[in-house]
Amino acid sequence: MVRWSRIPSTRRLLATEPARRLVRAAVGLGLALCARGAAAQAVARLDVLDDATGRPLVGAVVALRDTDGRAVAEAVVGTGGTVRLAWRDSGVVSVSVRRIGYLPWQGPRLTMRPGEPQALTLRVAMSRISLPTVEVVAKGQCPRPSEPGLVADVWVQLGTAITATRLTREGRSVPLLARVVTRDTDPRLRLLKERVEGEWIGAGRPFVARSAAMLRDSGWVRFEPDGGLQAWAPDEEVLMSPDFLAQHCFAVVRGSRGDAGRIGLAFEPAPDRVLPDIGGVLWADSTTMALDRVEFSFRNVAGTMPVAAPAFGGVVAFRQLEDGTWIIPRWELRIPKFRRAPGERGRILLEGYAVFGGDAKPTDGR
């Protein structure tokens, strides 16, 4: 028996949107609370321009960071060049700008106070990043993005795209036509059957990953007594989480064959990680550093699988639109299916894979 995490049905998704579920008497109270919350925010309105051209720095991620360096507000620069950042606190923050393919830019400090909006034009001069072709890592080391070096440099670039994808989804700024598809394949991933499970238009995302904390504590695969299993794919929130970064070792790799011209950030579970986990590669264009996809497969599962399933894993693709926003246009999770060979003592065989996946594209043709 094979199980995998399912998304809500189309009917359920559409039913959660309308405001008719709210009690009419509570609407006025809700609006009042929203207005009060907005008034308590410290707001900065920033025009973010390329210093060389004077044009908007489309696609850059702008953040306000507190004195500990944590991002307290973030936004993606669109074609107009203006971002609005709100912070539910007061104090001194610094402005940072990250743009894929460039070194991070550190801007001015701002004193933020509720009711005192800031307006500022930033002329950002950024330098293109230049990565060494190779970095020697001593045997037994477990490089992480928090440590200085090539891994950290590459992670800043890929993390910018992942963060922009999250911000695009949270801002609900790109309506998507999404489709969920399930496929049955043989052990070599040759297609046997395909079913479109549903289509809809929305600004969210048709799949939901498990939280980073649950993956940390329970693992990425759950085997059940009746022989079924559940497995989870990473999303942008999990990939950027401190738990994921702390539980994996990273290395920079160069693409070959179909990935020639790409640079990858490979990741594997840390040596002390014993729960089921994932390993794989985040692939990006080696010239522009634009993130293309993350490919992954499941680790620490060999002892609990009846037979090997080499394709047990999946892929999550990323795409930047012309206005600087990012979406996940394609995703796939491959779950193995097993069967027992004929006979009283028949061996257990890999029958194939149940593939849960889908695709999404902007409804406005972007």
HUHUCOR-V855240 format. One record per helix or strand. SS is the DSSP state (2 for helix, 1 for strand). FROM is the first residue (numbers start at 1). TO is the last residue. If there is no record, write none. Layout:
ss: {SS,SS}
from: {FROM,FROM}
to: {TO,TO}
This chain:
ss: {2,2,2,1,1,1,1,1,1,1,1,1,1,1,2,1,1,2,1,1,2,2,1,2,1,1,1,2,1,1,1,1,1}
from: {10,19,24,42,56,61,71,82,91,102,105,116,118,128,150,176,191,212,221,229,236,242,248,257,262,277,291,302,313,319,326,330,348}
to: {15,21,39,50,56,65,76,87,98,102,113,116,124,128,171,185,202,218,223,231,239,246,254,259,269,285,299,304,317,320,327,340,362}
